[in-house]
Amino acid sequence: MTTAVITRKWYTTGEVAEMLGFGLSKTKMLVLTGEIRSVKIGRSRRILPEWVDEYVQRVTADVTGWSA
């Protein structure tokens, strides 16, 4: 018998906040304003790993053109 390994497909808002080093309130605001894409499943919000990557790329692209 083989054992299947199931990989995570979704993150919670709290997990994304921890990954990005943001507070939960800030992350929820980013989700509600559409800065970070999400899907509502029942009463919960779920975020795909690709959507977190998209947000980070968008934010870093804005900063790349900035000089001190």
SEPA-461878 format. One line per 8 residues: number of its first residue (from 1); their letters; for each residue z, y, x of N, C-alpha, C. Coordinates in steps of 0.05 Angstrom, whole numbers. Each point is the difference from the previous one (the first is absolute). Layout:
# residues N
NUM = A = Z/Y/X/Z/Y/X/Z/Y/X | ...;
This chain:
# residues 68
1 = MTTAVITR = 0/-23/17/0/23/-17/0/25/18 | -17/19/-7/-1/25/15/17/22/-14 | 11/17/16/15/22/-11/-16/25/1 | -2/14/-23/-15/25/-1/18/23/7 | -10/18/16/15/24/7/-11/23/-17 | 18/12/-15/-8/22/-18/7/26/14 | -20/17/3/5/26/13/4/21/-22 | 15/20/8/6/22/-19/-26/15/-7;
9 = KWYTTGEV = -4/6/-25/-23/15/-9/7/28/-8 | 25/5/-8/9/25/-11/25/10/14 | 4/26/1/25/11/9/13/16/-23 | 26/2/0/14/17/-19/0/28/12 | 7/19/-17/2/28/10/21/2/21 | 22/-14/-3/22/0/21/-10/-11/26 | -15/-21/0/-11/-12/24/-19/19/15 | -16/14/-16/-19/19/12/15/24/12;
17 = AEMLGFGL = 21/9/-14/17/22/11/11/-8/27 | 10/-24/2/12/-10/25/-21/-2/22 | -24/-10/-7/-22/-3/19/-8/27/12 | -1/20/-18/-10/27/8/22/17/12 | 25/-8/-4/22/16/10/7/23/-18 | -8/-2/-26/5/21/-20/23/-9/-17 | 11/20/-14/20/-7/-20/-13/-11/-25 | 15/-13/-17/-11/-12/-24/-10/22/-19;
25 = SKTKMLVL = 14/22/-2/-9/22/-18/-27/11/8 | -4/4/26/-25/11/10/-23/-20/-5 | 6/-26/5/-21/-20/-4/-7/-2/-30 | 20/1/-17/-6/-1/-29/-17/24/-8 | 5/23/11/-15/24/-6/-29/-3/10 | -4/-11/23/-27/-5/11/-15/-20/-18 | 14/-19/-11/-13/-20/-18/-7/14/-27 | 19/15/-11/-5/13/-26/-22/21/1;
33 = TGEIRSVK = -3/14/23/-21/20/3/-27/-12/8 | 0/-26/6/-25/-14/7/-6/1/29 | 17/12/17/-4/0/29/-1/-28/11 | 18/-17/-11/-1/-29/7/-7/-14/-26 | -21/-15/1/-9/-15/-24/20/-22/-7 | 2/-6/-26/18/-21/-9/-9/-11/-26 | 12/-22/-8/-6/-13/-25/26/-5/-14 | 1/5/-26/24/-5/-15/-2/-28/-13;
41 = IGRSRRIL = 20/-16/6/1/-27/-11/27/-2/-15 | -2/1/-26/24/1/-16/14/26/5 | 25/-1/9/16/24/6/-1/6/30 | -14/-16/16/1/3/29/-27/11/10 | 2/15/22/-24/9/15/-4/-18/24 | -25/-7/5/-7/-16/23/-22/14/15 | 1/-4/27/-19/14/17/-12/-20/19 | -27/0/2/-14/-18/18/3/10/29;
49 = PEWVDEYV = 1/-18/19/2/9/28/-24/18/8 | -23/-5/-11/-24/17/6/4/28/-9 | 15/4/-22/4/27/-11/19/15/18 | 19/-14/12/18/13/19/-16/9/25 | -17/-17/9/-18/6/23/-18/24/-6 | -11/1/-24/-17/22/-8/16/27/1 | 24/0/-10/17/24/1/5/9/29 | 7/-19/17/6/7/28/-25/11/13;
57 = QRVTADVT = -23/-12/-4/-25/9/12/-7/28/-10 | 4/5/-26/-6/27/-11/18/21/12 | 26/-6/3/19/19/10/-5/5/30 | -6/-21/15/-5/4/29/-27/13/5 | -19/-3/-18/-26/14/3/4/30/-4 | 18/8/-18/6/28/-4/13/12/25 | 17/-15/12/16/9/23/-18/1/26 | -19/-18/1/-17/-2/24/-14/26/7;
65 = GWSA = -9/14/-20/-14/26/4/19/23/6 | 26/-4/-2/19/21/4/8/2/29 | 2/24/10/9/4/28/23/20/0 | 18/-5/19/25/17/2/-5/25/16;
